[in-house]
């Protein structure tokens, strides 16, 4: 697996890493794991969940007898709330890590808002979001956790805390692939187990996470692993989320 450009330069500080992808791709699990692994390797890191309030609004909508957040506040209302809440969360996360000197491990970042706007058909909101989010620096590495929408749907239903439609998950996966930043993402196959995904992320960050993953991650699976390759910076690991 190829290293990121930052890793090849060697010795540079890892300031920000972002994990993005559709709901059910495992962003939260992997962001927590990565923050812990970096800290254990001597690079103090902090986990930051840059949510846009979509899940909370969805739960509120259900309590009020509406099927989803969009039916509660409308498309424009949902995108406005998401954009503002996520902007504030990212700003606070970056400020916190600037003060503490820790690496910011971002569970969602600006690209998530751009993809959400596209998936909702809100081109005007994407333009506004880009104007507002322009103040934030690009992460040193952005991992796009690519998962089949059907697998993402299964995971969401299994956790039982919220619900997403297959249509939304498919539209969101397509939106990520259509972003102009797509070629800068490190695309990681997130269809496998959390341990498999963690190993792929760690291998890409070998400059800061040398050696094998902790034994708690378990031994590698028998037989050949998933094929590597793909387009974009650092020859990202396959597989693309299918539309």
N, C-alpha and C positions, 0 to 999 in steps of 0.2 A: 504494500500500500504506500502511495506517495505521501510525503509530508506536505504540510502547508508551506506557502512561501515564507512565512515568518519563521517557521522551524528551520528552513534551509539556511536562513541568514545566521542562525545560531546566537544564543546569548540574549536575545531581545526579550523584554518583559511581555508576558501575556496579560494584557489589560482587560480585554473583553472577549468572551465567547458567547455566541448566541445559538440557541436551538429552536428551530422553527418547523412548522409542518401542520397538517390538518389535525383536528381533534381526534384523539385515539391513536396518535402516532408514537406516543411514549415520551413526549418532551419533558414532562415534569419528572418522571422517573430518572431519565438520563441526566437531566440538569442537576438533580440532587446528587446522583452518583459522581458526576464529574466534579462538582464542587468539593465533595469529600475526598476524591482521589487526588486532586490538585493540592489540597491542604495537607494530606498525608505525605505527599511527595516534596513538601517544603515550599509550596507556592500558595500561601493563604488565599482562599477564595470564598466568595459568598454567593449563595443562591438568591435569585430575584425572580419572582413570578410577576411578569408584566401583563396581567390579565386586563381585558377590556370590559369586563362586567357582563359578558354575554351569558354565561352560565347562571349568574345570579338573576339577571333579567328573565331568563327562561323559567327559572324556578318560581319567580314572582308571577309571571304570566300564567303558569299552571295553577297557582293558588287562586288567581282571579278568574279562572275558567277560560283562559286563552291558550291556544295550542303552542305558541312560541313567543319569543321576545319581539319578533318583528310584527306580529299581530297585536302586540300590546302597545308599542310606541311608534310603529311604522318603520319603514326602511331607513328613511332619513334620520329619524330619532335614534334608531339603533346605532347607525354609523357615527352619529355625532357623539353619543355617549361613549362608544368604544374608542373613538379617536382621542377624546379628552382624557379618559381614564388611563388609557395605555400611555399617552404622552406623559402624564404626571408620574406614572409608575416608573417609566424608563428614566425620566429626569432625576427622580429621587434615588434610583439605583446607581446611576452614574455618579451623582454627587456623593453618595455614601462611600463608594469605592475610591473616589478621588481623595476623600478625607482619610479613610482607613488604609489605603494602599493595597487593598485586596483585589484579586481578580474578580471581575463581575461575570458570573455565569448566568446568562439571561434565558429564562424560560419564556420565549416569545420576544420579538423585537419589532422594529419598524416594518419589516417586510410582511409581518403577519397582518398589519393593518392595511397595507396595500393590497394583499391577496383577498382579505375580507371585503374590501370595497369592490374589487373586480368581481368576486363571486356573487355579490349582491347587485351587480350591474350599476354601481354608483361611480361612474367615471369622474364626475365632478368631485365627489368626496375623496377619491384617490388623489386628485390634483391638490386638493386642500391639505390632505394628510402629508403629502410629500413636501409641501411648502412649510408646514409646521414642524415636521420631523427632520428637516434638513439640518437643524442645529446639532443633531446627535452624530457622533463619529461612527463610522462603519466598524463593526466588530473585527477583530483580527482574524477570526474564523467564524463563519456561519454554517452550521450543520443543518441541512434540510433532511429531516427524517421522513423518508418516502415510504408510504405504506399503501397497500391496496385498500381503496375505500370500503370494500366488503369486510376486510379484516378490521379496519378501524371501527366500523359499525358494530361488529361483534364485540369488540372490547368495550365500547361505550355501553352497550346493552348489558354486558356482564357486570360492569361496575355499578350500574343501577342508580347513579346519582343524577343523571340528566339524559337527554335524548337528542340525537341528531338524525336527520333524514339522509337516506342514501343519495338523494339528489344534491343536497347541500354539500356532503362530503366529496362527491364527485366534482362538483363545480369548484370547490375550494382547492382540490388537488390540481385541477386544470389551471386555476388562477396562479398558483405558485409557479408552475412551469412556464407560464406566459410572462412573468415579471422580467423586466429588462435586466435585473440583477441576477437572474437565474444562473448564468455562467460563472458567477463568483461564488456560488454556494458549493459546499462539499456535500454531495448527495449520498446519504447513507441508507442502505436497505434496512428498514425498520420492521419488516414482516416477521423476523425471527424472534427468538427469546430476548428478554432484556439483557442477559449476559452476552449474547452474541453481538448485540448492538453496542454495548459498552466496550467490548474488545475492539470493534472497528473505530469507534471514536478515540479510544486511547491510542491505538496504533497511529492514527493521524496526528496526534499530539505527542509523538514520541520524544520531541525535544524537551517537553516539560514533564512527561510521564514515562521515563525510561523503564525498560524491563517489562515483564509480563504482568497482567492484572492480578490483584490479590487472589489468594486461593479460594476466597468465599465465592468468587465468580464461577468456580467449578472448572473442570477440565474442558478443553475444546471438544466439540462433537466429533464422533468418528467419521472418517471419510473426508472427501474434499469439501472445503467450505464454499460459500457462494463465490461466483466469479467476480473479479474486480475489473475496474475500468470505468468508462463513461466519459461524458463531456464535462467541461468546466474546470475551474481552478483546482490543481492538485490531483487530477485524475480521480474524481470522486468515486466512491464505492457505489455499485448499482444497488438498488433497482429503482427506476422511476415509478412514481405513483401512477397507476393507470387511470385514464379518464373514464 
